[in-house]
Each structure stands twice: as structure tokens, then as C-alpha cells.
Amino acid sequence: MILTKQEILRQVSKRNITISPFDTNLLNPNSYNYRLDYELLEFDIPLDCKKKSMPKKITLTDDGYILQPNKLYLANTYESIGSTKFVTQLIGRSSVGRLGLFLQITAPLGHVGTNHNWTLELKVVQPVKIYPLMKIGQVTFWKIKGRKNNNYINGEYKKYSKAQISKLYKELS
């Protein structure tokens, strides 16, 4: 069951959901708009799964930055987001998708107990200019049915507050 605006607000006040910084103006009927932070990692393609990727680090300014097709970008949410009680799901905003900017294509699901700035996967089909602190996606909160499993509390990526490259090369080497 997805939480509504009123329930998200109630659970934030009870500290079962953490969104920091929190702004009630970013609440939607069933989600919260998260924003893009100031740093971006840019990868040239092709990438090799057996080798550590070496991205170019970009700092976004108020002038914006134009994302290009045939590149992969990683960024992170400006907000630290998580919950001790609910599952988070990060999704794109339809208004951003209509520009040809797609995010969280492969990893939208968060885990109960994690709370951090989430790494965002960005891909464009045409050049698109982005800006720091723009509303780029939404997070929804879902009630768990069944026994809560805390196995991911010490997950590989949850400890980071900045965008992280894939660690798949460690498994394949």
C-alpha cells in the first residue's frame, strides 16, 4: 500500500520517514519530489564491467549543464531519504521524462532501514540542460506486508552520501 501526502507528512513528524532537508511544498498526493544535488559523474561509453570506471566529476552551477546522449551520468539526491518502517521507491517525474531524461531505470527500490543521499542513474535520448536543486524525481513510501528483513542494513552502497560508481568489477575480477 502506497502512502498518501497526509500519511507521509504524519510519518515524517513521527520520525518513521526521514527526508532532510524537508519542504512541505515538495509533497505530492502520493510522493515527495526530490531534488538534484550539485555534483555529477560523467562516463564515456563503452564501459567495461571488469574494469573500474573512471568518470569525470562535474560541479553543477546555476548556469546549468547539458547532458549528452551516449553517456552515462550518476548524480545524487540533494535530500537524505529513508525510513525505518517503509520501503522507498525512487522514480522519475513525468515532466522530466518528457524532455528525454530518464533516471532510476534499473535501481528504483530502496530498503527499510537505509537513510542516505541516493545515487541517481541519468540517461538522455537528446541533449537536455539540467540545474542543481531542480525537482528531478519522486520518492514513494510503501507499507511492508510480512516480517521486516534487516539484511540490507549494512549494504554496500547505503553508506555513501555521494554518487557511487558500480562495484561490479570487484565481483568479476
C-alpha positions in Angstrom: 0.0 0.0 0.0 1.4 3.4 -1.0 1.4 6.3 1.5 -0.6 9.4 0.7 0.6 13.0 1.2 -1.1 13.3 4.5 0.4 10.0 5.7 3.9 10.9 4.5 3.7 14.1 6.5 2.4 12.2 9.6 5.2 9.6 9.3 7.8 12.4 8.9 6.5 14.0 12.1 6.7 10.6 13.9 10.3 10.2 12.5 9.4 6.9 10.8 10.4 8.6 7.5 13.4 10.8 7.1 13.7 13.5 4.4 16.4 16.0 5.1 16.0 18.8 4.3 12.2 18.5 4.3 9.9 21.0 2.5 6.1 20.5 2.6 5.9 22.3 -0.8 7.6 19.3 -2.4 4.8 16.9 -1.3 2.6 15.3 -4.0 -0.7 13.3 -3.5 1.3 10.0 -3.2 5.0 11.0 -3.2 7.7 13.6 -2.4 9.7 15.4 -5.1 13.4 15.0 -4.5 16.0 17.4 -6.0 19.3 17.0 -7.8 22.4 17.8 -5.9 25.4 19.8 -7.1 27.7 17.0 -8.3 27.6 14.8 -11.3 29.7 12.0 -12.6 30.0 11.6 -16.4 31.1 8.4 -18.1 32.1 7.9 -21.6 30.7 4.8 -23.3 31.5 1.9 -23.6 32.1 0.9 -20.0 33.8 -2.4 -19.2 32.2 -4.5 -16.4 35.6 -6.0 -15.4 37.3 -2.6 -15.0 36.8 0.2 -12.5 35.1 3.2 -14.2 36.9 6.5 -14.2 34.3 9.2 -14.5 34.7 12.9 -15.0 33.5 14.9 -11.9 31.3 17.9 -12.7 30.0 20.6 -10.3 26.7 22.0 -11.4 26.1 25.7 -11.3 23.1 28.0 -11.8 24.1 28.2 -15.5 23.2 24.5 -15.8 24.9 21.7 -17.6 23.9 20.0 -20.9 23.7 16.2 -20.7 24.5 14.4 -23.9 23.3 11.1 -25.4 25.7 8.2 -25.5 27.0 9.0 -22.0 26.0 7.7 -18.6 25.6 10.1 -15.7 25.4 9.5 -12.0 24.3 12.1 -9.5 22.6 12.0 -6.1 19.6 13.3 -4.4 20.0 16.6 -2.6 17.9 15.2 0.2 18.8 12.4 2.5 15.9 10.0 2.3 15.0 6.8 4.2 12.7 5.0 6.5 12.8 2.6 9.4 9.3 1.4 8.7 8.5 1.8 5.0 10.1 0.7 1.7 11.2 3.6 -0.5 10.9 3.7 -4.3 12.6 6.4 -6.3 11.1 7.2 -9.6 11.4 9.9 -12.3 9.0 12.7 -12.8 6.9 12.5 -16.0 7.7 16.2 -16.8 11.4 15.3 -16.8 10.9 12.1 -18.8 9.0 14.1 -21.4 12.3 16.0 -22.0 14.0 12.7 -22.8 15.8 12.5 -19.4 15.4 9.1 -17.8 16.5 8.2 -14.3 16.4 5.2 -11.9 15.9 2.8 -14.8 17.4 -0.1 -13.0 17.6 0.6 -9.3 14.5 2.4 -8.0 13.9 0.3 -4.9 15.3 1.2 -1.5 15.4 -0.9 1.6 13.9 -0.5 5.1 16.4 1.0 7.4 18.5 2.8 4.8 18.7 6.6 5.0 21.1 8.5 2.8 21.5 10.6 -0.4 20.6 8.2 -3.2 22.7 7.7 -6.3 20.7 8.6 -9.4 21.3 7.0 -12.8 20.7 9.6 -15.6 20.4 8.9 -19.3 19.2 11.2 -22.1 18.0 10.5 -25.6 18.7 14.1 -26.7 20.7 16.9 -25.2 19.0 18.2 -22.0 20.1 21.0 -19.8 19.8 20.3 -16.0 20.3 22.5 -13.0 21.3 22.0 -9.3 18.3 21.7 -6.9 15.8 21.1 -9.8 13.0 18.7 -8.9 14.1 15.7 -10.8 12.2 12.7 -9.3 9.8 11.4 -6.8 10.1 9.1 -3.8 7.2 6.9 -2.7 6.8 5.0 0.5 5.2 1.6 0.7 3.9 -0.4 3.7 5.6 -3.7 4.3 3.5 -6.9 4.4 5.1 -9.7 6.2 8.1 -9.9 8.5 10.6 -7.0 8.2 14.0 -8.2 7.0 17.0 -6.1 8.0 19.6 -7.9 5.9 20.4 -4.8 3.8 21.2 -2.6 6.8 25.0 -2.9 6.0 24.6 -2.9 2.2 27.5 -1.9 0.0 26.1 1.4 -1.3 23.9 2.7 1.5 26.8 4.1 3.5 27.6 6.7 0.8 26.2 10.3 0.6 27.6 11.0 -2.9 27.1 9.2 -6.2 29.0 5.9 -6.4 30.3 4.0 -9.4 29.4 0.4 -10.0 31.3 -2.1 -7.8 30.6 -5.0 -10.3 34.2 -5.1 -11.4 35.1 -6.4 -7.9 32.9 -9.4 -8.5 34.2 -10.2 -11.9 37.9 -9.8 -11.3 
